[in-house]
Every structure is written in structure tokens, then in C-alpha cells.
Amino acid sequence: MKLQLDPGRCQGHGRCYDLAPDLFGEDDEGYGTVLGDGTVPAGADHDARLAVANCPERAITVEEG
């Protein structure tokens, strides 16, 4: 599973990094960023899906695989 965040859609609500701080960070302006290459480590699937489901802008997508 791999996460992607569309910076053009992100409005900086911060839910992603509040809900899944091991998967998301924030830039200098408070917009979400995917940490590392976006690969979700084993055991973090629930946090990844929680962040996706709670993004009001639907800026986060998951690539299964």
C-alpha cells in the first residue's frame, strides 16, 4: 500500500498528520506531506485508511499493491 497526497487539493486542515503522524507530516505552511516515499509499513494500514477517510478535500489516495 502506498499513499499519495495531491498538494493542489490540500487545504491544510491537518487531519492527516493529526491522525497518522507516522505517515504524514506538515510543511512550513501547515499543508500535509507524505513522509518518505509513501509506503505504508506493516501494521499501519488502519491509520492510512483513517487519514484518507478524514481528508475533507479528498487529497489523499491509496495505491494498493
LUMDRENDREN-268829 format. One record per atom (N, C-alpha, C): residue in one letter; x, y, z. Coordinates in pm, 1 decimal, padded with zeros to 6 digits, always signed. Each point is the difference from the previous one (the first is absolute). Example, Ala and Ser with C-alpha at 12.3 -4.5 7.8 and 13.67 -1.06 7.14 Angstrom:
// LUMDRENDREN-268829
PT:A:+01319.0:-00569.0:+00780.0
PT:A:-00089.0:+00119.0:+00000.0
PT:A:+00090.0:+00120.0:+00000.0
PT:S:-00035.0:+00105.0:-00072.0
PT:S:+00082.0:+00119.0:+00006.0
PT:S:-00077.0:+00109.0:+00073.0
//
This chain:
// LUMDRENDREN-268829
PT:M:+00085.7:-00116.6:+00000.0
PT:M:-00085.7:+00116.6:+00000.0
PT:M:+00091.1:+00123.9:+00000.0
PT:K:-00038.1:+00096.3:-00082.8
PT:K:+00079.5:+00122.3:-00010.7
PT:K:-00093.5:+00120.8:-00001.5
PT:L:+00036.2:+00102.0:+00074.6
PT:L:-00079.9:+00122.3:+00010.1
PT:L:+00051.0:+00107.3:-00095.0
PT:Q:-00093.8:+00076.5:-00050.4
PT:Q:+00034.0:+00118.5:-00079.7
PT:Q:-00088.5:+00114.2:+00047.5
PT:L:+00054.2:+00118.5:+00002.1
PT:L:-00075.1:+00118.4:+00040.4
PT:L:+00010.4:+00103.6:-00111.1
PT:D:-00113.9:+00047.5:-00046.2
PT:D:-00004.9:+00099.4:-00106.7
PT:D:+00013.1:+00138.6:+00063.0
PT:P:+00115.6:+00064.7:-00013.9
PT:P:+00020.1:+00130.6:+00063.1
PT:P:-00092.8:+00108.5:-00054.3
PT:G:-00050.4:-00019.2:-00120.6
PT:G:-00093.4:+00096.3:-00057.9
PT:G:-00137.2:-00002.9:+00064.8
PT:R:-00033.5:-00112.2:+00060.9
PT:R:-00130.0:-00014.4:+00065.8
PT:R:+00007.7:+00025.6:+00150.0
PT:C:+00116.0:-00022.2:+00059.4
PT:C:+00016.9:+00015.3:+00144.1
PT:C:-00024.8:+00145.3:+00041.0
PT:Q:-00081.7:+00016.6:+00103.2
PT:Q:-00031.4:+00134.0:+00051.4
PT:Q:+00060.3:+00024.9:+00138.4
PT:G:+00078.5:-00094.6:+00049.8
PT:G:+00070.8:+00019.2:+00125.8
PT:G:-00083.0:-00022.7:+00125.2
PT:H:-00101.9:-00085.3:-00007.6
PT:H:-00080.8:-00028.7:+00118.5
PT:H:+00080.3:-00074.4:+00106.4
PT:G:+00096.9:-00077.8:-00040.3
PT:G:+00088.4:-00068.4:+00093.6
PT:G:-00051.0:-00130.3:+00057.7
PT:R:-00110.4:-00046.9:-00048.4
PT:R:-00053.9:-00125.5:+00054.0
PT:R:+00091.7:-00117.9:-00027.5
PT:C:+00064.6:-00001.2:-00114.3
PT:C:+00087.0:-00112.6:-00034.9
PT:C:+00113.3:-00015.6:+00100.9
PT:Y:+00070.7:+00107.5:+00028.6
PT:Y:+00112.3:-00013.4:+00092.5
PT:Y:-00043.3:-00005.1:+00145.4
PT:D:-00120.9:+00044.2:+00031.2
PT:D:-00052.6:-00019.4:+00135.4
PT:D:-00039.1:-00145.3:+00023.0
PT:L:-00061.9:-00062.5:-00099.8
PT:L:-00047.7:-00137.1:+00013.1
PT:L:+00108.3:-00105.1:-00026.2
PT:A:+00094.1:+00032.0:-00084.8
PT:A:+00104.2:-00096.7:-00036.9
PT:A:+00136.6:+00068.8:-00006.4
PT:P:+00053.0:+00041.7:+00115.8
PT:P:+00126.3:+00074.2:+00001.1
PT:P:+00121.0:-00080.5:-00046.1
PT:D:-00011.8:-00131.7:-00003.7
PT:D:+00110.2:-00082.1:-00050.3
PT:D:+00001.5:-00007.6:-00152.0
PT:L:-00111.3:+00043.5:-00062.1
PT:L:-00012.3:-00007.5:-00145.5
PT:L:+00001.2:+00135.7:-00068.6
PT:F:-00042.2:+00103.7:+00074.2
PT:F:-00011.5:+00134.3:-00057.1
PT:F:+00069.8:+00102.6:+00088.0
PT:G:+00049.8:+00102.7:-00064.3
PT:G:+00057.8:+00113.3:+00069.2
PT:G:-00063.7:+00126.2:-00054.6
PT:E:+00056.0:+00112.6:+00038.6
PT:E:-00050.0:+00127.5:-00050.9
PT:E:+00116.3:+00083.1:-00051.3
PT:D:-00030.3:+00082.3:-00101.2
PT:D:+00103.7:+00088.2:-00051.3
PT:D:+00002.1:+00129.3:+00081.2
PT:D:+00078.2:+00095.5:-00041.6
PT:D:+00015.2:+00126.3:+00074.7
PT:D:-00128.2:+00081.5:+00007.9
PT:E:-00094.9:-00027.3:-00088.5
PT:E:-00125.7:+00075.1:-00001.8
PT:E:-00116.5:-00080.1:+00058.2
PT:G:+00028.6:-00120.1:+00053.2
PT:G:-00103.7:-00081.0:+00062.1
PT:G:-00073.5:-00095.6:-00091.5
PT:Y:+00045.1:-00009.8:-00123.3
PT:Y:-00061.6:-00093.2:-00093.7
PT:Y:+00058.5:-00139.8:+00021.4
PT:G:-00081.6:-00101.4:-00022.0
PT:G:+00043.9:-00137.0:+00020.0
PT:G:+00101.9:-00044.3:-00102.3
PT:T:+00086.6:-00090.3:+00044.3
PT:T:+00097.9:-00063.1:-00087.1
PT:T:+00006.7:-00148.4:+00035.7
PT:V:+00027.0:-00082.6:-00097.4
PT:V:+00019.5:-00142.2:+00024.2
PT:V:+00145.3:-00018.7:+00042.7
PT:L:+00021.2:-00074.3:+00107.2
PT:L:+00136.0:-00025.4:+00046.3
PT:L:+00064.2:-00111.2:-00082.3
PT:G:+00128.3:+00013.4:-00024.0
PT:G:+00072.7:-00099.6:-00078.0
PT:G:-00053.5:-00008.9:-00141.0
PT:D:-00005.1:-00122.7:-00050.5
PT:D:-00049.2:-00019.9:-00136.8
PT:D:-00148.7:-00035.0:-00003.1
PT:G:-00064.5:+00005.6:+00116.6
PT:G:-00143.1:-00026.2:+00006.9
PT:G:-00036.6:-00144.4:+00027.1
PT:T:+00098.7:-00087.2:+00007.5
PT:T:-00027.2:-00140.3:+00028.5
PT:T:-00049.2:-00014.1:+00144.0
PT:V:-00112.9:-00067.5:+00015.5
PT:V:-00059.6:-00019.5:+00132.3
PT:V:+00062.6:-00125.0:+00062.2
PT:P:+00064.6:+00015.7:+00116.4
PT:P:+00061.6:-00116.5:+00063.6
PT:P:-00104.5:-00098.5:+00052.8
PT:A:+00042.8:-00122.1:+00019.5
PT:A:-00089.0:-00103.2:+00053.7
PT:A:-00059.7:+00047.8:+00131.9
PT:G:-00129.2:-00021.1:+00014.8
PT:G:-00068.9:+00038.2:+00122.2
PT:G:-00054.3:+00141.0:+00001.5
PT:A:+00028.6:+00078.8:-00103.3
PT:A:-00046.0:+00138.8:-00004.3
PT:A:-00113.2:+00021.0:-00100.3
PT:D:-00054.3:-00108.8:-00053.3
PT:D:-00108.1:+00010.9:-00098.5
PT:D:-00120.7:+00076.0:+00056.0
PT:H:-00036.2:-00029.6:+00123.8
PT:H:-00116.7:+00065.3:+00060.9
PT:H:+00020.0:+00151.4:+00007.2
PT:D:+00118.8:+00044.4:+00043.7
PT:D:+00027.7:+00143.8:+00008.5
PT:D:-00004.0:+00065.2:-00138.0
PT:A:+00051.3:-00069.4:-00100.2
PT:A:-00000.6:+00053.1:-00136.3
PT:A:-00143.1:+00019.5:-00049.1
PT:R:-00082.1:-00101.0:+00019.5
PT:R:-00139.4:+00008.4:-00045.5
PT:R:-00079.4:+00103.7:+00079.8
PT:L:+00031.7:+00014.5:+00127.3
PT:L:-00065.5:+00100.6:+00083.6
PT:L:+00031.4:+00140.6:-00051.6
PT:A:+00125.6:+00023.5:-00035.2
PT:A:+00039.0:+00130.6:-00053.9
PT:A:-00069.5:+00027.1:-00133.4
PT:V:-00004.9:-00100.5:-00086.2
PT:V:-00067.6:+00014.4:-00130.0
PT:V:-00147.2:+00035.1:+00021.2
PT:A:-00065.4:-00072.2:+00088.6
PT:A:-00143.5:+00019.5:+00023.3
PT:A:-00031.9:+00134.7:+00063.7
PT:N:+00096.3:+00058.5:+00070.8
PT:N:-00025.9:+00124.5:+00070.7
PT:N:+00051.2:+00125.3:-00069.9
PT:C:+00056.4:-00015.9:-00118.3
PT:C:+00046.0:+00116.8:-00075.3
PT:C:-00121.2:+00066.6:-00066.0
PT:P:-00036.5:+00121.8:+00043.6
PT:P:-00119.0:+00064.4:-00056.1
PT:P:+00014.5:+00037.2:-00147.2
PT:E:+00120.3:+00012.4:-00047.6
PT:E:+00024.0:+00037.7:-00139.7
PT:E:+00022.8:-00121.1:-00089.6
PT:R:+00003.1:-00120.6:+00058.2
PT:R:+00028.5:-00123.3:-00074.1
PT:R:+00132.1:+00011.1:-00075.9
PT:A:+00098.7:+00059.0:+00068.1
PT:A:+00130.3:+00021.7:-00061.7
PT:A:+00091.5:-00121.2:+00011.7
PT:I:-00037.5:-00098.9:+00083.1
PT:I:+00084.6:-00115.7:+00023.3
PT:I:-00059.1:-00120.5:-00074.2
PT:T:+00086.5:-00070.7:-00070.6
PT:T:-00041.6:-00123.0:-00065.9
PT:T:+00091.8:-00113.3:+00042.9
PT:V:-00051.7:-00122.2:-00011.5
PT:V:+00074.8:-00119.8:+00033.7
PT:V:+00014.6:-00083.9:-00124.8
PT:E:+00120.8:-00041.9:-00025.4
PT:E:+00028.6:-00092.8:-00108.9
PT:E:+00025.8:-00136.1:+00063.4
PT:E:-00086.7:-00093.7:-00028.2
PT:E:+00014.2:-00134.9:+00054.4
PT:E:+00108.5:-00073.6:-00078.6
PT:G:+00069.3:-00087.4:+00070.8
PT:G:+00096.4:-00078.0:-00074.6
PT:G:+00110.1:-00052.5:+00077.7
//
